[in-house]
């Protein structure tokens, strides 16, 4: 392991030991800003952290993004850099994403072998789909006229350093719904006297499963999941109030709109049939993530030039990513980088025993630097 790799590993493990939840990344932001200043970048601190690096006289501007937040998970790993914040953990690899981008900033700040401006975006609160929107609302895209924007996410289970992406839709949207049913509670021995909202809710849960199986094409990739069933019932008390909460994923905006319409039709129909009142909310925080043609071609070209295993047309992912709000405003590309398939590095994202693979750090940093050189070629070079 060379000195550069050692530095990145130490930094990544420091981030891992001190995870912070969305919009609470105070220590993390301070450390990121400090490192960017040490590298000589122009640093802007706000909701997130932005580092700006210019070289040459070119007027092109591109953005590269890393997420900073952790998850409310108690880590169960036994390595020597376990989270020191009880109940909080970098279980999605954002510690590694930040470190790879900081490694690229170091490489580019030292070489300056590109022509234009790179905007390094360190974004809070990706997990709840609020960070990108907050940075945009703060004026990120007004202040920096990005022509393209890019983001990397590690992928456990994929070979170390494998690059995979695709043009068009790559990540699903996520919408959260809540259904409130109000019937008439009563004594458990006399259900005929009231209107048992629990039974109505149970019928509704089953009926909602017909949306994907019977109302959308089998290839749609849509998912409807009821994740919470809450009542005010007791041991011998039939509930008069039921709340159903759930999660909806869609690959296409038109499917997302159709899913909401079907949810409302089914819930109102069943409620009317049983004489209970119903209210429903449907909120989309993560929209579909769409990759533009030219940025995606650039990612594939750079990965192949670096001799990384490359999948140029991978299947869309079912998870959601709030990078979608950046790539909806600016042509962009979201790509996946294999985290390895063994040990903690191969465990699923959001698992209590997951860990980012430190062997990926120099690979990711080199990829970022090569991508910048490809998109902002100096007068002496035309590609990576």
C-alpha atoms as a printed R data frame, in Angstrom:
    type eleno elety resid chain resno       x       y       z
1   ATOM     1    CA   UNK     A     1   0.000   0.000   0.000
2   ATOM     2    CA   UNK     A     2   1.557   3.310  -1.085
3   ATOM     3    CA   UNK     A     3   1.434   6.551   0.933
4   ATOM     4    CA   UNK     A     4  -1.531   7.939  -1.011
5   ATOM     5    CA   UNK     A     5  -3.559   4.789  -0.349
6   ATOM     6    CA   UNK     A     6  -2.578   4.856   3.343
7   ATOM     7    CA   UNK     A     7  -3.749   8.455   3.678
8   ATOM     8    CA   UNK     A     8  -7.050   7.706   2.034
9   ATOM     9    CA   UNK     A     9  -7.575   4.628   4.187
10  ATOM    10    CA   UNK     A    10  -6.880   6.549   7.400
11  ATOM    11    CA   UNK     A    11  -9.260   9.313   6.327
12  ATOM    12    CA   UNK     A    12 -12.031   6.908   5.344
13  ATOM    13    CA   UNK     A    13 -11.787   5.057   8.630
14  ATOM    14    CA   UNK     A    14 -11.946   8.363  10.539
15  ATOM    15    CA   UNK     A    15 -15.169   9.201   8.705
16  ATOM    16    CA   UNK     A    16 -16.447   5.720   9.536
17  ATOM    17    CA   UNK     A    17 -15.732   6.133  13.243
18  ATOM    18    CA   UNK     A    18 -17.634   9.414  13.420
19  ATOM    19    CA   UNK     A    19 -20.837   8.996  11.376
20  ATOM    20    CA   UNK     A    20 -23.547  11.646  11.449
21  ATOM    21    CA   UNK     A    21 -27.172  11.604  10.319
22  ATOM    22    CA   UNK     A    22 -28.677  13.764   7.573
23  ATOM    23    CA   UNK     A    23 -28.429  17.531   8.133
24  ATOM    24    CA   UNK     A    24 -26.381  16.802  11.268
25  ATOM    25    CA   UNK     A    25 -23.047  16.239   9.476
26  ATOM    26    CA   UNK     A    26 -21.276  19.000  11.414
27  ATOM    27    CA   UNK     A    27 -17.988  17.227  12.192
28  ATOM    28    CA   UNK     A    28 -17.975  15.610   8.759
29  ATOM    29    CA   UNK     A    29 -18.474  18.923   6.955
30  ATOM    30    CA   UNK     A    30 -15.731  20.548   8.987
31  ATOM    31    CA   UNK     A    31 -13.274  17.763   8.148
32  ATOM    32    CA   UNK     A    32 -14.150  17.866   4.440
33  ATOM    33    CA   UNK     A    33 -13.815  21.664   4.274
34  ATOM    34    CA   UNK     A    34 -10.505  21.538   6.156
35  ATOM    35    CA   UNK     A    35  -9.062  18.991   3.724
36  ATOM    36    CA   UNK     A    36 -10.225  20.938   0.658
37  ATOM    37    CA   UNK     A    37  -8.592  24.102   1.997
38  ATOM    38    CA   UNK     A    38  -5.372  22.198   2.657
39  ATOM    39    CA   UNK     A    39  -5.400  21.203  -1.021
40  ATOM    40    CA   UNK     A    40  -5.798  24.837  -2.096
41  ATOM    41    CA   UNK     A    41  -9.391  24.703  -3.320
42  ATOM    42    CA   UNK     A    42 -11.844  27.566  -3.024
43  ATOM    43    CA   UNK     A    43 -14.267  26.323  -0.346
44  ATOM    44    CA   UNK     A    44 -17.915  27.306   0.136
45  ATOM    45    CA   UNK     A    45 -19.722  26.064   3.244
46  ATOM    46    CA   UNK     A    46 -23.493  26.050   3.531
47  ATOM    47    CA   UNK     A    47 -25.966  23.210   3.768
48  ATOM    48    CA   UNK     A    48 -23.197  21.087   2.270
49  ATOM    49    CA   UNK     A    49 -19.583  21.743   1.323
50  ATOM    50    CA   UNK     A    50 -18.411  22.823  -2.123
51  ATOM    51    CA   UNK     A    51 -14.822  22.866  -3.308
52  ATOM    52    CA   UNK     A    52 -13.886  24.634  -6.542
53  ATOM    53    CA   UNK     A    53 -10.733  23.853  -8.495
54  ATOM    54    CA   UNK     A    54  -9.789  25.755 -11.646
55  ATOM    55    CA   UNK     A    55  -7.016  25.055 -14.108
56  ATOM    56    CA   UNK     A    56  -6.107  26.653 -17.415
57  ATOM    57    CA   UNK     A    57  -8.271  29.139 -19.224
58  ATOM    58    CA   UNK     A    58 -11.180  26.914 -20.181
59  ATOM    59    CA   UNK     A    59 -14.692  28.037 -19.325
60  ATOM    60    CA   UNK     A    60 -16.337  24.596 -19.054
61  ATOM    61    CA   UNK     A    61 -17.638  23.599 -15.603
62  ATOM    62    CA   UNK     A    62 -18.524  20.114 -14.373
63  ATOM    63    CA   UNK     A    63 -19.736  18.880 -10.995
64  ATOM    64    CA   UNK     A    64 -18.776  15.708  -9.133
65  ATOM    65    CA   UNK     A    65 -20.783  14.693  -6.077
66  ATOM    66    CA   UNK     A    66 -20.293  12.624  -2.929
67  ATOM    67    CA   UNK     A    67 -22.844  12.099  -0.149
68  ATOM    68    CA   UNK     A    68 -21.933  12.571   3.529
69  ATOM    69    CA   UNK     A    69 -24.700  11.214   5.766
70  ATOM    70    CA   UNK     A    70 -24.884   7.960   7.727
71  ATOM    71    CA   UNK     A    71 -27.803   5.789   8.877
72  ATOM    72    CA   UNK     A    72 -29.533   5.156  12.229
73  ATOM    73    CA   UNK     A    73 -28.093   1.616  12.495
74  ATOM    74    CA   UNK     A    74 -26.123   0.039  15.351
75  ATOM    75    CA   UNK     A    75 -22.937  -1.424  13.860
76  ATOM    76    CA   UNK     A    76 -22.144  -5.046  14.734
77  ATOM    77    CA   UNK     A    77 -18.737  -5.328  13.038
78  ATOM    78    CA   UNK     A    78 -15.573  -6.121  14.980
79  ATOM    79    CA   UNK     A    79 -12.929  -4.258  12.956
80  ATOM    80    CA   UNK     A    80 -10.768  -1.566  14.546
81  ATOM    81    CA   UNK     A    81 -12.654   1.431  13.115
82  ATOM    82    CA   UNK     A    82 -16.158   0.666  14.385
83  ATOM    83    CA   UNK     A    83 -18.534   3.622  14.760
84  ATOM    84    CA   UNK     A    84 -18.086   5.538  17.999
85  ATOM    85    CA   UNK     A    85 -21.556   7.086  17.710
86  ATOM    86    CA   UNK     A    86 -24.041   4.672  19.283
87  ATOM    87    CA   UNK     A    87 -26.856   3.780  16.918
88  ATOM    88    CA   UNK     A    88 -25.339   5.591  13.927
89  ATOM    89    CA   UNK     A    89 -23.307   3.922  11.179
90  ATOM    90    CA   UNK     A    90 -21.906   4.475   7.705
91  ATOM    91    CA   UNK     A    91 -23.790   1.441   6.403
92  ATOM    92    CA   UNK     A    92 -24.067   2.712   2.818
93  ATOM    93    CA   UNK     A    93 -20.455   3.624   2.089
94  ATOM    94    CA   UNK     A    94 -20.778   7.395   2.070
95  ATOM    95    CA   UNK     A    95 -17.551   7.487   4.085
96  ATOM    96    CA   UNK     A    96 -15.834   5.901   1.094
97  ATOM    97    CA   UNK     A    97 -17.602   8.140  -1.418
98  ATOM    98    CA   UNK     A    98 -16.299  11.264   0.345
99  ATOM    99    CA   UNK     A    99 -12.794   9.845   0.597
100 ATOM   100    CA   UNK     A   100 -12.571   8.883  -3.083
101 ATOM   101    CA   UNK     A   101 -13.649  12.372  -4.093
102 ATOM   102    CA   UNK     A   102 -11.165  13.985  -1.726
103 ATOM   103    CA   UNK     A   103  -8.483  11.712  -3.188
104 ATOM   104    CA   UNK     A   104  -9.376  12.931  -6.665
105 ATOM   105    CA   UNK     A   105  -9.232  16.535  -5.466
106 ATOM   106    CA   UNK     A   106  -5.723  15.900  -4.157
107 ATOM   107    CA   UNK     A   107  -4.603  14.306  -7.423
108 ATOM   108    CA   UNK     A   108  -6.041  17.090  -9.582
109 ATOM   109    CA   UNK     A   109  -4.859  19.898  -7.302
110 ATOM   110    CA   UNK     A   110  -1.317  18.592  -7.591
111 ATOM   111    CA   UNK     A   111  -1.287  17.887 -11.333
112 ATOM   112    CA   UNK     A   112  -3.600  20.620 -12.681
113 ATOM   113    CA   UNK     A   113  -3.626  18.642 -15.941
114 ATOM   114    CA   UNK     A   114  -7.091  19.708 -17.025
115 ATOM   115    CA   UNK     A   115  -8.606  22.844 -18.503
116 ATOM   116    CA   UNK     A   116 -11.710  24.255 -16.867
117 ATOM   117    CA   UNK     A   117 -13.455  24.181 -13.485
118 ATOM   118    CA   UNK     A   118 -14.360  21.228 -11.292
119 ATOM   119    CA   UNK     A   119 -17.001  21.724  -8.603
120 ATOM   120    CA   UNK     A   120 -16.629  19.112  -5.856
121 ATOM   121    CA   UNK     A   121 -20.050  18.715  -4.212
122 ATOM   122    CA   UNK     A   122 -20.266  17.147  -0.744
123 ATOM   123    CA   UNK     A   123 -23.962  16.708  -0.113
124 ATOM   124    CA   UNK     A   124 -25.826  16.083   3.152
125 ATOM   125    CA   UNK     A   125 -28.896  13.964   3.748
126 ATOM   126    CA   UNK     A   126 -28.962  11.701   0.729
127 ATOM   127    CA   UNK     A   127 -30.685   8.910   2.633
128 ATOM   128    CA   UNK     A   128 -33.929  10.853   3.059
129 ATOM   129    CA   UNK     A   129 -33.815  12.381  -0.421
130 ATOM   130    CA   UNK     A   130 -33.599  15.937   0.885
131 ATOM   131    CA   UNK     A   131 -29.964  16.975   0.539
132 ATOM   132    CA   UNK     A   132 -29.737  17.574  -3.196
133 ATOM   133    CA   UNK     A   133 -32.935  19.612  -3.195
134 ATOM   134    CA   UNK     A   134 -31.657  21.651  -0.248
135 ATOM   135    CA   UNK     A   135 -28.385  22.463  -2.017
136 ATOM   136    CA   UNK     A   136 -30.240  23.403  -5.192
137 ATOM   137    CA   UNK     A   137 -32.618  25.621  -3.206
138 ATOM   138    CA   UNK     A   138 -29.596  27.233  -1.589
139 ATOM   139    CA   UNK     A   139 -28.410  28.284  -5.054
140 ATOM   140    CA   UNK     A   140 -25.801  25.703  -6.027
141 ATOM   141    CA   UNK     A   141 -26.877  25.540  -9.658
142 ATOM   142    CA   UNK     A   142 -27.323  29.313  -9.868
143 ATOM   143    CA   UNK     A   143 -23.883  30.033  -8.463
144 ATOM   144    CA   UNK     A   144 -22.051  27.384 -10.488
145 ATOM   145    CA   UNK     A   145 -23.239  26.920 -14.052
146 ATOM   146    CA   UNK     A   146 -22.574  23.212 -14.315
147 ATOM   147    CA   UNK     A   147 -22.601  21.703 -17.784
148 ATOM   148    CA   UNK     A   148 -22.539  18.123 -16.470
149 ATOM   149    CA   UNK     A   149 -22.731  16.394 -13.097
150 ATOM   150    CA   UNK     A   150 -21.595  12.945 -11.937
151 ATOM   151    CA   UNK     A   151 -21.919  10.673  -8.897
152 ATOM   152    CA   UNK     A   152 -20.551   7.289  -7.812
153 ATOM   153    CA   UNK     A   153 -22.111   4.716  -5.506
154 ATOM   154    CA   UNK     A   154 -20.323   1.593  -4.356
155 ATOM   155    CA   UNK     A   155 -22.005  -1.755  -5.073
156 ATOM   156    CA   UNK     A   156 -21.394  -4.659  -2.662
157 ATOM   157    CA   UNK     A   157 -21.340  -8.056  -4.308
158 ATOM   158    CA   UNK     A   158 -19.908  -6.705  -7.574
159 ATOM   159    CA   UNK     A   159 -16.221  -7.348  -8.369
160 ATOM   160    CA   UNK     A   160 -13.841  -4.775  -6.931
161 ATOM   161    CA   UNK     A   161 -13.603  -1.755  -9.237
162 ATOM   162    CA   UNK     A   162 -16.239  -2.928 -11.719
163 ATOM   163    CA   UNK     A   163 -17.962   0.076 -13.324
164 ATOM   164    CA   UNK     A   164 -21.585  -0.314 -14.332
165 ATOM   165    CA   UNK     A   165 -24.062   2.239 -15.599
166 ATOM   166    CA   UNK     A   166 -26.590   2.818 -18.351
167 ATOM   167    CA   UNK     A   167 -28.191   5.578 -20.376
168 ATOM   168    CA   UNK     A   168 -31.675   6.578 -19.348
169 ATOM   169    CA   UNK     A   169 -33.277   5.463 -16.104
170 ATOM   170    CA   UNK     A   170 -30.834   3.857 -13.663
171 ATOM   171    CA   UNK     A   171 -32.495   4.271 -10.233
172 ATOM   172    CA   UNK     A   172 -36.132   4.095  -9.229
173 ATOM   173    CA   UNK     A   173 -38.230   6.778  -7.618
174 ATOM   174    CA   UNK     A   174 -39.394   6.374  -4.034
175 ATOM   175    CA   UNK     A   175 -42.756   7.597  -2.785
176 ATOM   176    CA   UNK     A   176 -44.093   7.223   0.731
177 ATOM   177    CA   UNK     A   177 -47.808   6.777   1.368
178 ATOM   178    CA   UNK     A   178 -49.926   6.900   4.513
179 ATOM   179    CA   UNK     A   179 -53.539   5.748   4.696
180 ATOM   180    CA   UNK     A   180 -55.735   6.611   7.697
181 ATOM   181    CA   UNK     A   181 -58.961   4.683   8.241
182 ATOM   182    CA   UNK     A   182 -61.576   5.754  10.774
183 ATOM   183    CA   UNK     A   183 -64.334   3.299  11.656
184 ATOM   184    CA   UNK     A   184 -66.099   2.628  14.946
185 ATOM   185    CA   UNK     A   185 -64.212   0.838  17.685
186 ATOM   186    CA   UNK     A   186 -65.971  -1.368  20.165
187 ATOM   187    CA   UNK     A   187 -65.928  -4.447  22.359
188 ATOM   188    CA   UNK     A   188 -64.095  -7.452  20.944
189 ATOM   189    CA   UNK     A   189 -67.066  -9.681  21.811
190 ATOM   190    CA   UNK     A   190 -69.521  -7.623  19.727
191 ATOM   191    CA   UNK     A   191 -67.857  -6.767  16.391
192 ATOM   192    CA   UNK     A   192 -71.230  -6.324  14.673
193 ATOM   193    CA   UNK     A   193 -72.003  -3.226  16.754
194 ATOM   194    CA   UNK     A   194 -69.121  -1.142  15.387
195 ATOM   195    CA   UNK     A   195 -66.990  -1.038  12.246
196 ATOM   196    CA   UNK     A   196 -63.694  -2.796  12.867
197 ATOM   197    CA   UNK     A   197 -61.098  -0.709  11.052
198 ATOM   198    CA   UNK     A   198 -58.460  -3.439  11.444
199 ATOM   199    CA   UNK     A   199 -60.361  -5.857   9.218
200 ATOM   200    CA   UNK     A   200 -60.837  -3.144   6.623
201 ATOM   201    CA   UNK     A   201 -57.138  -2.330   6.783
202 ATOM   202    CA   UNK     A   202 -56.190  -5.978   6.335
203 ATOM   203    CA   UNK     A   203 -58.385  -6.218   3.231
204 ATOM   204    CA   UNK     A   204 -56.727  -3.067   1.922
205 ATOM   205    CA   UNK     A   205 -53.207  -4.448   2.416
206 ATOM   206    CA   UNK     A   206 -54.030  -7.491   0.321
207 ATOM   207    CA   UNK     A   207 -55.825  -5.474  -2.355
208 ATOM   208    CA   UNK     A   208 -52.878  -3.123  -2.805
209 ATOM   209    CA   UNK     A   209 -50.745  -6.089  -3.880
210 ATOM   210    CA   UNK     A   210 -52.883  -6.443  -7.014
211 ATOM   211    CA   UNK     A   211 -51.625  -3.115  -8.353
212 ATOM   212    CA   UNK     A   212 -48.255  -4.471  -9.468
213 ATOM   213    CA   UNK     A   213 -49.472  -7.984 -10.262
214 ATOM   214    CA   UNK     A   214 -52.562  -6.985 -12.245
215 ATOM   215    CA   UNK     A   215 -52.535  -3.311 -13.206
216 ATOM   216    CA   UNK     A   216 -48.980  -2.707 -14.469
217 ATOM   217    CA   UNK     A   217 -46.869  -4.548 -17.021
218 ATOM   218    CA   UNK     A   218 -44.785  -7.373 -15.490
219 ATOM   219    CA   UNK     A   219 -41.633  -5.652 -16.759
220 ATOM   220    CA   UNK     A   220 -42.404  -2.345 -15.059
221 ATOM   221    CA   UNK     A   221 -40.165  -3.011 -12.065
222 ATOM   222    CA   UNK     A   222 -42.687  -1.266  -9.789
223 ATOM   223    CA   UNK     A   223 -42.935  -2.201  -6.112
224 ATOM   224    CA   UNK     A   224 -45.715  -1.472  -3.598
225 ATOM   225    CA   UNK     A   225 -44.898  -2.407  -0.010
226 ATOM   226    CA   UNK     A   226 -46.994  -1.825   3.104
227 ATOM   227    CA   UNK     A   227 -44.412  -1.460   5.842
228 ATOM   228    CA   UNK     A   228 -46.427  -0.419   8.929
229 ATOM   229    CA   UNK     A   229 -49.873  -1.366  10.265
230 ATOM   230    CA   UNK     A   230 -50.813   0.724  13.313
231 ATOM   231    CA   UNK     A   231 -54.088   0.553  15.258
232 ATOM   232    CA   UNK     A   232 -55.578   1.907  18.471
233 ATOM   233    CA   UNK     A   233 -56.899  -1.530  19.426
234 ATOM   234    CA   UNK     A   234 -56.199  -3.305  22.709
235 ATOM   235    CA   UNK     A   235 -56.574  -6.822  24.106
236 ATOM   236    CA   UNK     A   236 -60.366  -6.734  24.089
237 ATOM   237    CA   UNK     A   237 -60.919  -3.536  22.126
238 ATOM   238    CA   UNK     A   238 -61.596  -3.511  18.391
239 ATOM   239    CA   UNK     A   239 -59.795  -0.589  16.777
240 ATOM   240    CA   UNK     A   240 -61.640   2.308  15.258
241 ATOM   241    CA   UNK     A   241 -58.452   3.877  13.887
242 ATOM   242    CA   UNK     A   242 -55.910   2.278  11.545
243 ATOM   243    CA   UNK     A   243 -52.863   3.780   9.854
244 ATOM   244    CA   UNK     A   244 -51.127   2.000   6.995
245 ATOM   245    CA   UNK     A   245 -47.754   3.275   5.876
246 ATOM   246    CA   UNK     A   246 -45.749   2.093   2.931
247 ATOM   247    CA   UNK     A   247 -43.237   2.561   0.176
248 ATOM   248    CA   UNK     A   248 -43.648   2.705  -3.620
249 ATOM   249    CA   UNK     A   249 -40.865   2.348  -6.205
250 ATOM   250    CA   UNK     A   250 -41.192   3.121  -9.907
251 ATOM   251    CA   UNK     A   251 -38.827   3.257 -12.857
252 ATOM   252    CA   UNK     A   252 -40.879   5.641 -14.988
253 ATOM   253    CA   UNK     A   253 -42.692   8.858 -14.033
254 ATOM   254    CA   UNK     A   254 -45.874   7.668 -15.752
255 ATOM   255    CA   UNK     A   255 -45.841   4.469 -13.679
256 ATOM   256    CA   UNK     A   256 -45.366   6.512 -10.489
257 ATOM   257    CA   UNK     A   257 -48.423   8.602 -11.351
258 ATOM   258    CA   UNK     A   258 -50.415   5.474 -12.187
259 ATOM   259    CA   UNK     A   259 -49.424   3.845  -8.905
260 ATOM   260    CA   UNK     A   260 -50.709   6.816  -6.946
261 ATOM   261    CA   UNK     A   261 -53.972   6.783  -8.901
262 ATOM   262    CA   UNK     A   262 -54.513   3.049  -8.265
263 ATOM   263    CA   UNK     A   263 -53.684   3.422  -4.575
264 ATOM   264    CA   UNK     A   264 -56.307   6.125  -4.209
265 ATOM   265    CA   UNK     A   265 -58.924   4.169  -6.175
266 ATOM   266    CA   UNK     A   266 -58.483   0.991  -4.143
267 ATOM   267    CA   UNK     A   267 -58.405   2.663  -0.741
268 ATOM   268    CA   UNK     A   268 -61.433   4.846  -1.403
269 ATOM   269    CA   UNK     A   269 -63.380   1.924  -2.880
270 ATOM   270    CA   UNK     A   270 -62.768  -0.455   0.019
271 ATOM   271    CA   UNK     A   271 -63.417   2.291   2.577
272 ATOM   272    CA   UNK     A   272 -66.742   3.131   0.900
273 ATOM   273    CA   UNK     A   273 -67.742  -0.535   0.807
274 ATOM   274    CA   UNK     A   274 -67.296  -0.828   4.579
275 ATOM   275    CA   UNK     A   275 -68.572   2.586   5.596
276 ATOM   276    CA   UNK     A   276 -65.333   3.956   7.007
277 ATOM   277    CA   UNK     A   277 -63.673   7.271   6.224
278 ATOM   278    CA   UNK     A   278 -60.257   7.314   4.587
279 ATOM   279    CA   UNK     A   279 -57.490   9.838   4.070
280 ATOM   280    CA   UNK     A   280 -54.360   9.201   2.036
281 ATOM   281    CA   UNK     A   281 -51.104  11.052   1.438
282 ATOM   282    CA   UNK     A   282 -48.585  10.203  -1.276
283 ATOM   283    CA   UNK     A   283 -45.257  12.038  -1.176
284 ATOM   284    CA   UNK     A   284 -42.372  11.584  -3.613
285 ATOM   285    CA   UNK     A   285 -38.978  12.590  -2.250
286 ATOM   286    CA   UNK     A   286 -36.800  10.619  -4.680
287 ATOM   287    CA   UNK     A   287 -37.657  11.022  -8.348
288 ATOM   288    CA   UNK     A   288 -36.343   8.641 -11.008
289 ATOM   289    CA   UNK     A   289 -32.594   8.981 -11.691
290 ATOM   290    CA   UNK     A   290 -31.934   9.527 -15.406
291 ATOM   291    CA   UNK     A   291 -28.519   9.367 -17.086
292 ATOM   292    CA   UNK     A   292 -27.822  11.559 -20.110
293 ATOM   293    CA   UNK     A   293 -26.166  10.179 -23.243
294 ATOM   294    CA   UNK     A   294 -22.876  12.115 -23.446
295 ATOM   295    CA   UNK     A   295 -21.954  11.884 -19.731
296 ATOM   296    CA   UNK     A   296 -22.746   8.161 -19.709
297 ATOM   297    CA   UNK     A   297 -20.611   7.567 -22.791
298 ATOM   298    CA   UNK     A   298 -17.794   9.461 -21.076
299 ATOM   299    CA   UNK     A   299 -18.026   7.268 -17.969
300 ATOM   300    CA   UNK     A   300 -17.843   4.109 -20.072
301 ATOM   301    CA   UNK     A   301 -14.952   5.453 -22.141
302 ATOM   302    CA   UNK     A   302 -12.920   6.430 -19.079
303 ATOM   303    CA   UNK     A   303 -13.576   3.137 -17.297
304 ATOM   304    CA   UNK     A   304 -12.457   1.176 -20.337
305 ATOM   305    CA   UNK     A   305  -9.355   3.349 -20.758
306 ATOM   306    CA   UNK     A   306  -8.432   2.571 -17.150
307 ATOM   307    CA   UNK     A   307  -8.942  -1.126 -17.956
308 ATOM   308    CA   UNK     A   308 -11.689  -1.500 -15.372
309 ATOM   309    CA   UNK     A   309 -14.288  -4.174 -15.953
310 ATOM   310    CA   UNK     A   310 -17.157  -2.203 -17.485
311 ATOM   311    CA   UNK     A   311 -20.857  -2.856 -17.953
312 ATOM   312    CA   UNK     A   312 -22.250  -0.152 -20.227
313 ATOM   313    CA   UNK     A   313 -25.925  -1.153 -20.110
314 ATOM   314    CA   UNK     A   314 -26.618  -2.659 -16.722
315 ATOM   315    CA   UNK     A   315 -30.156  -3.371 -15.515
316 ATOM   316    CA   UNK     A   316 -31.814  -0.470 -13.668
317 ATOM   317    CA   UNK     A   317 -31.511  -0.517  -9.884
318 ATOM   318    CA   UNK     A   318 -34.568  -0.752  -7.640
319 ATOM   319    CA   UNK     A   319 -33.108   1.574  -5.017
320 ATOM   320    CA   UNK     A   320 -33.497   5.347  -5.136
321 ATOM   321    CA   UNK     A   321 -30.899   8.113  -5.201
322 ATOM   322    CA   UNK     A   322 -31.428  11.816  -4.686
323 ATOM   323    CA   UNK     A   323 -28.681  12.575  -7.185
324 ATOM   324    CA   UNK     A   324 -31.768  12.399  -9.416
325 ATOM   325    CA   UNK     A   325 -32.522  16.027  -8.569
326 ATOM   326    CA   UNK     A   326 -29.111  17.098  -9.881
327 ATOM   327    CA   UNK     A   327 -29.339  15.010 -13.056
328 ATOM   328    CA   UNK     A   328 -32.874  16.290 -13.682
329 ATOM   329    CA   UNK     A   329 -31.481  19.842 -13.780
330 ATOM   330    CA   UNK     A   330 -28.121  19.186 -15.480
331 ATOM   331    CA   UNK     A   331 -27.077  16.383 -17.861
332 ATOM   332    CA   UNK     A   332 -25.407  13.782 -15.679
333 ATOM   333    CA   UNK     A   333 -24.418  10.205 -15.025
334 ATOM   334    CA   UNK     A   334 -24.787   8.068 -11.914
335 ATOM   335    CA   UNK     A   335 -22.525   5.022 -11.897
336 ATOM   336    CA   UNK     A   336 -21.893   2.031  -9.669
337 ATOM   337    CA   UNK     A   337 -18.438   0.886  -8.577
338 ATOM   338    CA   UNK     A   338 -17.957  -2.688  -7.376
339 ATOM   339    CA   UNK     A   339 -17.090  -2.941  -3.663
340 ATOM   340    CA   UNK     A   340 -16.038  -6.599  -3.778
341 ATOM   341    CA   UNK     A   341 -17.921  -9.793  -3.034
342 ATOM   342    CA   UNK     A   342 -16.329 -11.091   0.154
343 ATOM   343    CA   UNK     A   343 -16.576 -10.387   3.855
344 ATOM   344    CA   UNK     A   344 -18.048  -7.154   5.173
345 ATOM   345    CA   UNK     A   345 -17.457  -5.503   1.792
346 ATOM   346    CA   UNK     A   346 -19.877  -7.930   0.146
347 ATOM   347    CA   UNK     A   347 -22.677  -7.468   2.667
348 ATOM   348    CA   UNK     A   348 -25.776  -5.616   1.418
349 ATOM   349    CA   UNK     A   349 -25.982  -1.855   1.714
350 ATOM   350    CA   UNK     A   350 -27.678  -0.759   4.962
351 ATOM   351    CA   UNK     A   351 -26.561  -3.934   6.746
352 ATOM   352    CA   UNK     A   352 -25.217  -3.622  10.286
353 ATOM   353    CA   UNK     A   353 -22.139  -5.648   9.303
354 ATOM   354    CA   UNK     A   354 -21.362  -3.864   6.011
355 ATOM   355    CA   UNK     A   355 -18.096  -1.976   5.475
356 ATOM   356    CA   UNK     A   356 -16.688   0.022   2.584
357 ATOM   357    CA   UNK     A   357 -13.720  -1.613   0.876
358 ATOM   358    CA   UNK     A   358 -10.560   0.457   1.408
359 ATOM   359    CA   UNK     A   359  -8.991  -1.257  -1.608
360 ATOM   360    CA   UNK     A   360 -11.511   0.672  -3.722
361 ATOM   361    CA   UNK     A   361 -10.313   4.106  -2.577
362 ATOM   362    CA   UNK     A   362  -7.392   4.605  -5.011
363 ATOM   363    CA   UNK     A   363  -9.436   3.062  -7.839
364 ATOM   364    CA   UNK     A   364 -12.295   5.488  -7.288
365 ATOM   365    CA   UNK     A   365  -9.971   8.475  -6.878
366 ATOM   366    CA   UNK     A   366  -8.144   7.575 -10.096
367 ATOM   367    CA   UNK     A   367 -11.443   7.170 -11.929
368 ATOM   368    CA   UNK     A   368 -12.669  10.601 -10.801
369 ATOM   369    CA   UNK     A   369  -9.415  12.258 -11.849
370 ATOM   370    CA   UNK     A   370  -9.448  10.534 -15.233
371 ATOM   371    CA   UNK     A   371 -13.081  11.524 -15.802
372 ATOM   372    CA   UNK     A   372 -12.265  15.176 -15.117
373 ATOM   373    CA   UNK     A   373  -9.365  15.040 -17.566
374 ATOM   374    CA   UNK     A   374 -11.645  13.476 -20.171
375 ATOM   375    CA   UNK     A   375 -14.402  16.075 -19.776
376 ATOM   376    CA   UNK     A   376 -12.029  19.027 -19.334
377 ATOM   377    CA   UNK     A   377  -9.055  18.075 -21.530
378 ATOM   378    CA   UNK     A   378  -6.010  20.297 -21.382
379 ATOM   379    CA   UNK     A   379  -4.575  21.677 -24.593
380 ATOM   380    CA   UNK     A   380  -1.853  19.039 -24.466
381 ATOM   381    CA   UNK     A   381  -4.196  16.062 -24.044
382 ATOM   382    CA   UNK     A   382  -7.457  15.071 -25.615
383 ATOM   383    CA   UNK     A   383  -8.548  12.214 -23.347
384 ATOM   384    CA   UNK     A   384  -7.474  10.114 -20.386
